[in-house]
Amino acid sequence: MILNYIWIAFFLTAFVVACIQLFFFGNTDIFPAIIQSTFESSKTAFEISIGLTGVLSLWMGIMRIGEAGGVINMFSRILSPIFCKLFPDIPKGHPVTGSIFMNLAANMLGLDNAATPLGLKAMEGLQAINPKKDTASNPMIMFLVLNTSGLTLIPISIMVYRAQLGAAQPTDVFVPILLATFFSTLAGIIAVSLYQRINLLNRTILLFLGGISLVIGGIIYFFSTLPRTQIDIYSTTIANVFLFSIIIGFILAGVRKRINVYDAFVEGAKEGFSTAVRIIPYLVAILVAIAVFRTSGCMDYLIAGIARLVSWMGIDSEFVGALPTALMKPLSGSGARGLMVDAMNTYGADSFIGRLACIFQGSTDTTFYILAVYFGSVGVVRTRHAVPCGLIADLAGIIAAIFICYLFFN
C-alpha cells in the first residue's frame, strides 16, 4: 500500500513541477523529455530482466543442487539459534534460513549478480510459509531490510571506478564504506525489531552482533596492513574464490548424496527463467516512476532546497554536492552510479565530494528496486512497514557516511 502511494506521488509531483517549468519558465522541452524517459526506462527495465534471466537460471539451478545435496539444510541448522531470534516466525531449522544466509553472504562480498537470484530464492521460501500471500510477512520484511541496508564488506566496483577516474588511492574509501554500511544495517535491524517487537537485548543476538563487529574490525585491520596496490587484488580474489567455492561445494554435496546433479540444476534453472519473466511488470512500474521524477527536475529542486536549508542553519554545506548520489541510491542503482561518476568527474576523484559520493554509493542499496523485484517475484502487494524501515536504514547510512567522510577526509 505504501509503495502504491509513493508511486502515485512520483508521477503527480513530476507533473506539477513540469507544469511550473512549462508555464512559468517557458521550458517547452520538459514534457517531451519526460515522455522520452518513460520509453527509455521501460526498455531499461526489460533489458535488466532479460539480463537477469541467465544469472537467475544459473544460480537457481545451483541452489536446487544445494537443496538436494543437503547444504542448505546444514546452513539452516548452524544458523538456527540466531535466526530464531531475528526471524521468530520462521520454523526452527527451516531450509529457508540457509537461502537467506547465502544471499547475505553474497551481498557482503559485493557479488551483486549472485545475490539477487539467491535473494529471490530465499523470498520464494519465505512466501511458502507466509499465511497471507498478498501481504509481506515479518520475516520477509526483516530479510528485505537486511538487503536494502546494503551491508558490503568488499566494495569492488566502487574501487574500480575510482581507479579508472584517476584516484591516487582508489581503495582509500574501503574502510569508510565498511563503517557506513555497518551502521545502516544496524539501524535497519533495530527499526524492524521495534516494529515487530523483537527483543534484541538477549544473549544470542548480542553475541552475534558483537561477533560481527569483531569480524568487521578484523577485516579493517587486515586490509589496513596491506599496501594500497594489493587491496584491490585481495578483495577481488577473495570474492571470486568464495563464489566459485560455492558452486564446487554444492556440486560435490550433490555427488555425495548420489543425486542427478544435472537434472537438479535444470529444474532449478527453469524456476529462474520463470522468475525473470515474472518481475518485468514490477521493474517497469518502479523504473518509469523514478525516471519521470528525475527528468522533471524534482531531484534538482530537492537538492537545491537542502543546500539552502543547510546554509541557513550555519552548517558546513560541502557535503551537499554529493547528495544526489545518496538520494538517488534508494531509487536506482544505475542512476546513483552515474551520479557518483559525475561527482568524481566534476569535483575530482580525490575531492571530498568525490569520495563522499563513493561512500554514499556503498553505504546502502536500492531500496525501491529491491522492493519491486523481491516482493514482485512472489506477488506481495501489501508491504506493511518494509518501506519505512528500509528508508530508516538508508537515512542512517547517509548520516553515517557524512560524519565518517568528514572524519577521514576533511
C-alpha positions as MATLAB code, in Angstrom:
seq = 'MILNYIWIAFFLTAFVVACIQLFFFGNTDIFPAIIQSTFESSKTAFEISIGLTGVLSLWMGIMRIGEAGGVINMFSRILSPIFCKLFPDIPKGHPVTGSIFMNLAANMLGLDNAATPLGLKAMEGLQAINPKKDTASNPMIMFLVLNTSGLTLIPISIMVYRAQLGAAQPTDVFVPILLATFFSTLAGIIAVSLYQRINLLNRTILLFLGGISLVIGGIIYFFSTLPRTQIDIYSTTIANVFLFSIIIGFILAGVRKRINVYDAFVEGAKEGFSTAVRIIPYLVAILVAIAVFRTSGCMDYLIAGIARLVSWMGIDSEFVGALPTALMKPLSGSGARGLMVDAMNTYGADSFIGRLACIFQGSTDTTFYILAVYFGSVGVVRTRHAVPCGLIADLAGIIAAIFICYLFFN';
ca = [
       0.000    0.000    0.000;
       2.802    2.445    0.860;
       4.562    1.633   -2.418;
       1.297    2.495   -4.201;
       1.192    5.955   -2.591;
       4.857    6.589   -3.329;
       4.389    5.550   -6.950;
       1.463    7.954   -7.360;
       3.395   10.734   -5.586;
       6.316   10.405   -8.009;
       4.050   10.979  -11.006;
       1.937   13.774   -9.503;
       4.968   15.672   -8.180;
       6.720   15.342  -11.522;
       3.601   16.631  -13.331;
       3.282   19.692  -11.084;
       6.986   20.570  -11.405;
       6.894   20.064  -15.181;
       3.845   22.348  -15.479;
       5.640   25.046  -13.486;
       8.640   24.799  -15.792;
       6.435   24.984  -18.874;
       4.092   27.836  -17.920;
       6.379   29.957  -15.733;
       9.775   29.384  -17.341;
       8.781   28.539  -20.912;
      10.589   25.201  -20.921;
       8.814   23.542  -23.855;
      11.228   20.616  -23.867;
      10.233   19.296  -20.453;
       7.210   17.180  -21.405;
       8.866   15.604  -24.472;
      11.840   14.754  -22.232;
       9.560   13.157  -19.639;
       7.751   11.039  -22.234;
      11.085   10.009  -23.737;
      12.281    8.968  -20.279;
       9.259    6.658  -19.910;
      10.190    4.844  -23.131;
      13.860    4.603  -22.185;
      13.209    3.420  -18.623;
      10.676    0.822  -19.834;
      13.299   -0.503  -22.218;
      15.873   -0.486  -19.406;
      13.528   -2.455  -17.141;
      13.041   -5.082  -19.827;
      16.772   -5.270  -20.532;
      17.521   -5.700  -16.822;
      15.019   -8.554  -16.628;
      16.436  -10.230  -19.727;
      19.962   -9.709  -18.377;
      18.893  -11.364  -15.135;
      17.468  -14.393  -16.932;
      20.777  -16.173  -17.448;
      22.110  -15.291  -13.994;
      18.853  -16.301  -12.304;
      18.777  -19.583  -14.194;
      22.380  -20.315  -13.204;
      22.007  -19.567   -9.504;
      18.545  -21.058   -9.103;
      19.999  -24.215  -10.619;
      22.964  -24.152   -8.228;
      20.620  -23.559   -5.285;
      18.465  -26.525   -6.298;
      21.602  -28.695   -6.248;
      22.427  -27.296   -2.801;
      18.955  -28.133   -1.538;
      19.058  -31.674   -2.890;
      22.600  -32.147   -1.581;
      21.668  -31.065    1.948;
      23.889  -27.945    2.039;
      21.001  -25.547    2.629;
      19.696  -27.680    5.481;
      23.178  -27.693    7.030;
      23.314  -23.879    6.996;
      19.801  -23.807    8.444;
      20.860  -25.897   11.447;
      24.015  -23.842   12.051;
      22.171  -20.508   11.883;
      19.067  -21.647   13.731;
      19.971  -20.049   17.132;
      20.397  -16.504   15.769;
      17.732  -16.741   13.071;
      15.177  -17.907   15.637;
      15.693  -14.553   17.360;
      15.757  -12.279   14.295;
      13.130  -14.303   12.393;
      10.914  -15.739   15.166;
       8.108  -16.612   12.708;
      10.331  -18.987   10.689;
      10.045  -22.594   11.951;
      13.216  -23.759   13.655;
      15.634  -25.405   11.232;
      13.602  -24.459    8.140;
      15.681  -24.665    4.905;
      14.882  -21.039    4.000;
      17.381  -19.838    6.622;
      20.157  -21.394    4.546;
      18.974  -19.469    1.472;
      18.889  -16.238    3.498;
      22.454  -16.820    4.647;
      23.690  -17.448    1.091;
      22.087  -14.220   -0.107;
      23.521  -12.121    2.738;
      26.986  -13.649    2.240;
      26.906  -12.797   -1.476;
      25.825   -9.226   -0.659;
      28.610   -8.780    1.891;
      31.192   -9.795   -0.715;
      29.760   -7.441   -3.326;
      28.594  -10.298   -5.577;
      25.516   -8.469   -6.902;
      24.823  -10.841   -9.786;
      24.793  -13.810   -7.404;
      22.997  -12.036   -4.552;
      19.830  -11.205   -6.498;
      18.893  -14.754   -7.562;
      19.848  -16.084   -4.127;
      17.617  -13.441   -2.581;
      14.728  -14.319   -4.883;
      15.130  -17.963   -3.918;
      15.012  -17.006   -0.233;
      11.919  -14.858   -0.834;
      10.173  -17.810   -2.503;
      10.941  -19.901    0.578;
       9.562  -17.191    2.858;
       6.417  -16.924    0.728;
       5.864  -20.666    1.110;
       5.413  -20.205    4.881;
       3.570  -16.893    4.581;
      -0.081  -17.271    5.726;
      -1.227  -14.161    3.769;
       0.181  -14.472    0.258;
      -0.528  -10.873   -0.809;
       0.919   -9.337    2.380;
       4.571   -9.152    3.450;
       5.249  -11.321    6.491;
       7.519  -10.260    9.362;
      10.421  -12.492    8.176;
      10.062  -11.111    4.632;
      10.390   -7.548    5.901;
      13.409   -8.306    8.092;
      15.086  -10.098    5.178;
      14.302   -7.301    2.747;
      15.624   -4.573    5.069;
      18.841   -6.549    5.583;
      19.196   -6.376    1.809;
      18.284   -2.707    1.402;
      20.738   -1.695    4.130;
      23.454   -2.953    1.792;
      25.988   -4.498    4.191;
      29.052   -4.869    1.946;
      32.480   -5.967    3.109;
      34.285   -5.618   -0.229;
      33.036   -2.748   -2.491;
      34.910   -3.927   -5.585;
      33.042   -1.956   -8.268;
      33.428    1.384   -6.468;
      37.184    0.919   -6.130;
      37.395    0.033   -9.831;
      35.544    3.231  -10.797;
      37.875    5.283   -8.622;
      40.900    3.721  -10.277;
      39.500    4.430  -13.746;
      38.849    8.064  -12.857;
      42.398    8.674  -11.659;
      42.168    8.418   -7.875;
      45.634    8.405   -6.299;
      44.492    5.706   -3.830;
      41.349    4.016   -5.205;
      40.973    1.958   -2.038;
      41.001    4.821    0.463;
      37.192    4.676    0.744;
      37.217    0.988    1.702;
      37.151    1.422    5.481;
      34.693    4.391    5.445;
      32.240    2.383    3.288;
      32.552   -0.605    5.605;
      31.763    1.539    8.637;
      28.864    3.404    6.994;
      27.170    0.268    5.699;
      27.541   -1.385    9.113;
      25.648    1.478   10.775;
      22.999    1.337    8.053;
      22.429   -2.382    8.620;
      22.357   -1.978   12.390;
      19.758    0.805   12.085;
      17.656   -1.376    9.794;
      17.695   -4.295   12.244;
      16.726   -2.024   15.143;
      13.904   -0.373   13.153;
      12.367   -3.697   12.112;
      12.780   -5.096   15.627;
      10.870   -2.138   17.090;
       8.020   -2.590   14.607;
       7.879   -6.362   15.173;
       8.579   -6.232   18.934;
      11.690   -8.386   18.630;
      13.847   -8.300   21.770;
      17.415   -7.529   20.703;
      18.699   -7.424   24.282;
      19.251  -11.150   24.618;
      22.449  -13.133   24.861;
      22.273  -14.771   21.438;
      21.747  -11.575   19.434;
      24.237   -9.557   21.467;
      26.882  -12.248   20.942;
      26.054  -12.367   17.231;
      26.244   -8.596   16.747;
      29.418   -8.498   18.850;
      30.904  -11.265   16.733;
      30.021   -9.442   13.509;
      31.628   -6.290   14.913;
      34.816   -8.222   15.694;
      34.853   -9.722   12.198;
      34.457   -6.293   10.604;
      37.165   -4.920   12.893;
      39.452   -7.788   11.885;
      38.802   -7.159    8.195;
      39.528   -3.472    8.636;
      42.770   -4.308   10.451;
      43.816   -6.882    7.833;
      43.304   -4.544    4.896;
      44.912   -1.643    6.758;
      48.144   -3.688    6.930;
      48.231   -4.262    3.154;
      49.868   -1.933    0.631;
      47.255    0.093   -1.206;
      48.100   -1.589   -4.507;
      47.269   -5.037   -3.095;
      43.869   -4.285   -1.558;
      42.040   -4.484   -4.900;
      43.783   -7.757   -5.744;
      42.992   -9.377   -2.389;
      39.367   -8.225   -2.265;
      38.614   -9.309   -5.841;
      40.328  -12.662   -5.382;
      38.568  -13.427   -2.089;
      35.149  -12.607   -3.544;
      35.598  -14.729   -6.651;
      37.175  -17.666   -4.798;
      34.196  -17.620   -2.433;
      31.760  -17.591   -5.349;
      33.376  -20.481   -7.220;
      33.786  -22.443   -3.981;
      30.010  -22.289   -3.508;
      29.452  -23.807   -6.945;
      32.007  -26.590   -6.448;
      30.844  -27.265   -2.882;
      27.209  -27.618   -3.932;
      28.104  -29.941   -6.797;
      30.258  -32.133   -4.542;
      27.470  -32.258   -1.966;
      25.093  -33.431   -4.681;
      27.537  -36.108   -5.823;
      27.931  -37.272   -2.211;
      24.155  -37.603   -1.892;
      24.129  -39.518   -5.215;
      21.580  -37.241   -6.833;
      21.398  -36.427  -10.541;
      23.207  -33.093  -10.341;
      22.492  -32.134  -13.935;
      18.733  -32.739  -13.685;
      18.573  -30.861  -10.383;
      20.339  -27.896  -11.985;
      17.965  -27.857  -14.960;
      14.882  -27.927  -12.725;
      16.199  -25.009  -10.703;
      17.162  -23.109  -13.863;
      13.588  -23.388  -15.133;
      12.415  -21.638  -11.961;
      14.986  -18.903  -12.555;
      13.683  -18.260  -16.058;
      10.074  -18.041  -14.827;
      11.077  -15.634  -12.065;
      12.915  -13.336  -14.501;
       9.785  -13.055  -16.651;
       7.519  -12.527  -13.637;
       9.372   -9.463  -12.341;
       9.234   -7.474  -15.626;
       5.977   -5.568  -14.831;
       7.199   -4.592  -11.365;
      10.509   -3.316  -12.717;
       8.786   -1.295  -15.437;
       6.469    0.298  -12.856;
       9.186    1.429  -10.457;
      11.837    2.454  -13.016;
       9.392    4.541  -15.076;
       8.239    6.398  -11.949;
      11.834    7.107  -10.944;
      12.758    8.303  -14.450;
       9.791   10.689  -14.585;
      10.631   12.091  -11.146;
      14.264   12.659  -12.114;
      13.649   14.066  -15.619;
      11.038   16.569  -14.405;
      13.694   18.258  -12.290;
      12.232   17.235   -8.923;
      15.550   15.813   -7.793;
      17.388   19.043   -8.676;
      14.895   21.172   -6.742;
      15.159   18.834   -3.768;
      18.951   19.152   -3.681;
      18.808   22.938   -4.018;
      16.320   23.152   -1.155;
      18.517   21.032    1.099;
      21.542   23.203    0.259;
      19.682   26.380    1.251;
      18.411   24.781    4.463;
      21.878   23.606    5.479;
      23.400   27.017    4.769;
      20.620   28.750    6.737;
      21.368   26.504    9.731;
      25.017   27.535    9.603;
      26.260   24.001    8.895;
      29.125   23.253    6.544;
      27.351   22.557    3.247;
      30.304   20.990    1.420;
      28.649   17.566    1.571;
      25.562   18.753   -0.353;
      27.356   18.356   -3.690;
      27.406   14.569   -3.158;
      23.771   14.303   -2.001;
      22.346   13.488   -5.471;
      24.076   10.110   -5.227;
      22.623    9.498   -1.754;
      19.081   10.472   -2.737;
      19.186    8.510   -5.986;
      20.550    5.302   -4.433;
      17.246    4.116   -2.897;
      15.576    4.733   -6.272;
      18.045    3.465   -8.852;
      21.403    1.735   -8.530;
      22.479    2.625  -12.066;
      21.286    6.223  -11.596;
      23.249    6.556   -8.350;
      26.296    5.016  -10.018;
      26.056    7.598  -12.805;
      25.785   10.438  -10.285;
      28.771    9.051   -8.357;
      30.859    9.023  -11.526;
      29.599   12.523  -12.407;
      30.636   13.799   -8.944;
      34.148   12.387   -9.378;
      34.389   13.821  -12.891;
      33.139   17.246  -11.783;
      34.975   17.673   -8.476;
      37.797   15.126   -8.810;
      38.053   11.510   -7.658;
      40.133   12.550   -4.634;
      37.977   15.534   -3.682;
      35.826   15.482   -0.561;
      32.653   15.375   -2.667;
      34.051   12.655   -4.951;
      34.958   10.443   -2.007;
      31.668   11.110   -0.208;
      29.698   10.149   -3.331;
      31.559    6.821   -3.345;
      30.759    6.236    0.337;
      27.098    7.058   -0.308;
      27.075    4.568   -3.171;
      28.491    1.819   -0.970;
      26.632    2.508    2.281;
      23.103    1.422    1.259;
      21.299   -0.449   -1.506;
      18.495    0.307   -3.971;
      15.513    0.119   -1.620;
      12.667    0.578   -4.108;
      14.286   -1.635   -6.751;
      14.668   -4.439   -4.207;
      11.090   -3.918   -3.012;
       9.778   -4.146   -6.562;
      11.848   -7.177   -7.552;
      11.711   -9.241   -4.365;
       8.064   -8.648   -3.475;
       7.008   -8.668   -7.111;
       8.594  -12.066   -7.691;
       6.202  -13.661   -5.164;
       3.138  -11.469   -5.742;
       3.251   -9.473   -2.496;
       1.385   -6.157   -2.844;
       0.951   -5.103    0.800;
       4.415   -4.149    2.037;
       3.394   -3.048    5.573;
       6.399   -1.431    7.353;
       9.023   -2.556    4.810;
       9.319    0.875    3.152;
       9.745    2.995    6.330;
      12.228    0.519    7.819;
      14.207    0.400    4.572;
      14.287    4.200    4.390;
      15.366    4.442    8.042;
      18.329    2.217    7.193;
      19.078    4.411    4.160;
      18.938    7.588    6.259;
      21.259    6.077    8.877;
      23.701    5.128    6.129;
      23.622    8.642    4.664;
      24.188   10.343    8.032;
      26.948    7.887    8.954;
      28.622    8.391    5.564;
      28.705   12.175    6.027;
      30.216   12.023    9.525;
      32.719    9.314    8.568;
      33.810   11.185    5.441;
      34.450   14.343    7.487;
      36.383   12.197    9.970;
      38.590   10.552    7.349;
      38.995   13.152    4.598;
      38.273   16.683    5.831;
];
